[in-house]
């Protein structure tokens, strides 16, 4: 992934790093589990659940990168954009639009550097 200066520049490379449907499913499960930990911590007031959230969130995601995709998680280079992109991908997966987003971003890479359309301003659809 090049050195992006904006989230819109970061997003296509992030999507290409999640080309495997299994990796995206692992991310969805991890993000959902992390959100569940945060919600449970808020309801039960058990702080240890907040500490568990990154473990259950990043564990499956990093497995997906190192084992399934064979690449390095974007978290290491761009932690905040990566976290934001995880939630965008989670929302697009929930909406059923993430597969099309992968096709668009992979196709844009194959077509050359002239295609730079942002993912609807980074908002979850």
C-alpha positions as CSV (number, residue, x, y, z in Angstrom):
1,X,0.0,0.0,0.0
2,X,1.4,3.4,-1.0
3,X,1.6,6.2,1.6
4,X,-2.0,7.6,1.5
5,X,-2.6,11.2,2.7
6,X,-6.4,10.9,3.0
7,X,-8.9,8.2,4.0
8,X,-10.2,8.2,0.4
9,X,-6.7,7.3,-0.8
10,X,-6.3,4.7,1.9
11,X,-9.6,2.9,1.3
12,X,-8.9,1.1,-2.1
13,X,-5.6,-0.4,-0.8
14,X,-7.4,-1.4,2.4
15,X,-10.1,-3.1,0.4
16,X,-7.5,-4.9,-1.9
17,X,-5.8,-6.2,1.3
18,X,-9.2,-7.9,2.1
19,X,-9.8,-9.6,-1.2
20,X,-10.4,-13.0,0.4
21,X,-14.0,-13.5,1.4
22,X,-12.8,-15.6,4.4
23,X,-10.7,-12.7,5.6
24,X,-13.6,-10.3,5.3
25,X,-15.8,-12.8,7.3
26,X,-13.1,-13.1,10.0
27,X,-13.1,-9.3,10.2
28,X,-16.8,-9.1,10.4
29,X,-16.9,-11.7,13.3
30,X,-14.1,-9.9,15.1
31,X,-15.6,-6.5,14.8
32,X,-19.0,-7.8,15.9
33,X,-17.4,-9.5,18.9
34,X,-15.5,-6.3,19.8
35,X,-18.7,-4.3,19.6
36,X,-20.5,-6.9,21.7
37,X,-17.8,-6.6,24.4
38,X,-18.1,-2.8,24.4
39,X,-21.9,-3.0,24.7
40,X,-21.7,-5.6,27.4
41,X,-19.2,-3.5,29.3
42,X,-21.5,-0.5,29.2
43,X,-24.5,-2.6,30.4
44,X,-22.7,-4.6,33.1
45,X,-20.1,-2.0,34.0
46,X,-17.4,-4.6,33.9
47,X,-14.3,-2.9,32.6
48,X,-12.4,-6.1,31.8
49,X,-14.8,-6.5,28.9
50,X,-13.3,-3.3,27.4
51,X,-9.9,-4.9,27.6
52,X,-11.2,-8.0,25.8
53,X,-12.6,-6.0,22.9
54,X,-9.4,-5.5,21.0
55,X,-8.4,-9.1,21.5
56,X,-11.6,-10.5,20.1
57,X,-11.6,-7.9,17.4
58,X,-8.0,-8.0,16.1
59,X,-7.4,-11.7,16.8
60,X,-9.6,-13.0,13.9
61,X,-8.6,-10.1,11.7
62,X,-4.9,-10.7,12.1
63,X,-5.4,-14.4,11.6
64,X,-7.1,-13.5,8.3
65,X,-4.2,-11.4,7.2
66,X,-1.3,-13.5,8.3
67,X,-2.8,-17.0,7.5
68,X,-5.5,-16.4,4.9
69,X,-4.3,-13.4,2.8
70,X,-0.6,-13.7,3.6
71,X,-0.3,-9.9,4.0
72,X,0.4,-7.4,6.8
73,X,-2.6,-5.8,8.6
74,X,-3.0,-2.1,7.7
75,X,-3.3,-1.5,11.5
76,X,0.5,-1.4,11.8
77,X,0.9,1.5,9.4
78,X,-2.3,3.4,9.7
79,X,-4.1,2.4,13.0
80,X,-6.9,5.0,13.0
81,X,-7.7,4.8,9.3
82,X,-7.6,1.0,9.6
83,X,-10.1,1.0,12.5
84,X,-12.4,3.4,10.6
85,X,-12.1,1.2,7.5
86,X,-13.0,-1.9,9.6
87,X,-16.2,-0.2,10.5
88,X,-16.9,0.9,6.9
89,X,-16.3,-2.7,5.8
90,X,-18.4,-4.1,8.6
91,X,-21.3,-1.8,7.5
92,X,-20.9,-2.7,3.8
93,X,-20.8,-6.4,4.7
94,X,-24.0,-6.0,6.7
95,X,-25.6,-4.1,3.8
96,X,-24.4,-6.8,1.3
97,X,-22.3,-4.3,-0.7
98,X,-18.8,-5.3,0.3
99,X,-18.2,-7.9,-2.4
100,X,-19.0,-5.2,-5.1
101,X,-16.7,-2.8,-3.3
102,X,-13.8,-5.4,-3.6
103,X,-14.6,-5.9,-7.3
104,X,-14.5,-2.1,-7.8
105,X,-11.2,-1.6,-6.0
106,X,-9.5,-4.6,-7.5
107,X,-10.7,-3.5,-10.9
108,X,-9.5,0.0,-10.3
109,X,-6.1,-1.3,-9.5
110,X,-6.0,-3.4,-12.7
111,X,-7.3,-0.4,-14.8
112,X,-4.5,1.8,-13.6
113,X,-4.1,4.8,-11.3
114,X,-6.7,7.0,-13.0
115,X,-9.6,5.5,-11.0
116,X,-9.7,7.1,-7.5
117,X,-13.4,7.3,-6.6
118,X,-13.8,7.5,-2.8
119,X,-16.1,5.1,-1.0
120,X,-19.0,7.6,-0.6
121,X,-16.9,9.9,1.6
122,X,-15.9,7.0,3.8
123,X,-19.4,6.8,5.2
124,X,-21.1,3.4,5.9
125,X,-23.8,2.6,3.5
